[in-house]
Amino acid sequence: MSIKSAYMDYQSTTPLDERVLAAMMPYLTEKFGNPHSAEHRFGWEAEAAVDVAREQVAAVIAATPKGITFLSGATEANNLVLKGVMEVWGRSRPHLITVATEHKCVLEAAAACARAGYRLTVLPVGEDGLIDLSQLEDTMDGETALVSVMAVNNEIGVIQPLAEIGAMCREHGVLFHTDAAQAYGKIPLDVEAMNIDFMSISAHKIYGPKGVGALYRRQDRLTAIAPQMHGGGQEGGLRAGTQAPALVSGFGKAADLCAVEMVQEQGRLSIMRKRLVRGIAQAAPGMKINGHHDLRWIGNLNVNFPGIDGDRLFADIRGLAVSSGAACASAIAGPSYVLDAIGLPEKDAKSSVRIGIGRFTTDEEIDFAIDKVSEAVSKQGGCE
Ligand SMILES: *Cc1c(COP(=O)(O)O)cnc(C)c1O
């Protein structure tokens, strides 16, 4: 039986793993207590669940559980760390560095810091999507408080050299934050070995529920952050508001599954990815990969088809749930700023397709994607 649609947009979100749902259920039903109620069993069992999840989330990145603050997602984590660090360091070190291809929430939080009077540098990237390390070093000065560079890019999948950036930041006494929403649980990350002071994580990118994430913060006087949400002092005062034990438990379970299955999943995905690339390239030999060819997350394939009309292409591959280079930020119209940053001409950005594969992608879906894209490209007489 042939299929009529396939979800291949794993960078935008991932399906909830059934095992994650099972871990969440007790906290949506009988174990409904408030984890901050210290007087009775209902509170204690909810608190215990949050504690277990904190250990599970920390273990994936070799962090201490104390360093994990649960919050609503990577958007909140990014806002908290950029604004919170600048609020603490702003007087003595008013300079913040980030990169042109960061997720909108980092760029917008950085813009808010600039409006608040801090000095902002937005580094460019090369055609491969990677930053230039010597340029980063030249940009740092005695006033630089924080460098924020993402781990894996959500659009083009390239992996920035985190260990090198971390070492450079540590050497210059600058704090290092990485938005790891697309990397956590997928590629090996070690906050100690990579000198990462802050890391943003999102549960719904790793087969967990939407609406929960974490900020990792290295436990040190220098990494103090000014809270951006004030209230009942939860999460060590860093993020007020009643914790959501169901979401947090699901996040913990999702993190644990990623750690246990990482190697096996990478193997499976890389075989699928090879077949996908080969299949599409057969019908469209002119296909070009956007961003670095090897330093990238294997679950992300972002390609353009020279000479192909993007609007017609997307109309013809309906049923294949992928993301377009014309509207990668979905709510924002116009060609992607990430593809623009790697120097891709507008017409090639418009014919760009991001195909995301993951844990539940099947061979049948890979075939479907190859067929759909091949047909659509052939219909336009093939690409140049
Ligand atoms: C999805 C994503 C975010 C936003 O995460 P939410 O948890 O949805 O707020 C931030 N950065 C990157 C790189 C992402 O992929």
PDBQT file of the ligand as one rigid body, heavy atoms in Angstrom, charges set to zero:
ROOT
HETATM    1  C1  LIG A 401      12.930  25.007  18.119  1.00  0.00    +0.000 C 
HETATM    2  C2  LIG A 401      14.101  25.878  18.414  1.00  0.00    +0.000 A 
HETATM    3  C3  LIG A 401      14.012  26.914  19.352  1.00  0.00    +0.000 A 
HETATM    4  C4  LIG A 401      12.737  27.233  20.081  1.00  0.00    +0.000 C 
HETATM    5  O1  LIG A 401      12.435  26.249  21.018  1.00  0.00    +0.000 OA
HETATM    6  P1  LIG A 401      11.019  26.221  21.749  1.00  0.00    +0.000 P 
HETATM    7  O2  LIG A 401      11.197  25.184  22.803  1.00  0.00    +0.000 OA
HETATM    8  O3  LIG A 401      10.020  25.861  20.711  1.00  0.00    +0.000 OA
HETATM    9  O4  LIG A 401      10.801  27.582  22.330  1.00  0.00    +0.000 OA
HETATM   10  C5  LIG A 401      15.136  27.664  19.583  1.00  0.00    +0.000 A 
HETATM   11  N1  LIG A 401      16.292  27.422  18.942  1.00  0.00    +0.000 NA
HETATM   12  C6  LIG A 401      16.413  26.444  18.036  1.00  0.00    +0.000 A 
HETATM   13  C7  LIG A 401      17.721  26.208  17.363  1.00  0.00    +0.000 C 
HETATM   14  C8  LIG A 401      15.324  25.645  17.741  1.00  0.00    +0.000 A 
HETATM   15  O5  LIG A 401      15.443  24.677  16.832  1.00  0.00    +0.000 OA
ENDROOT
TORSDOF 0
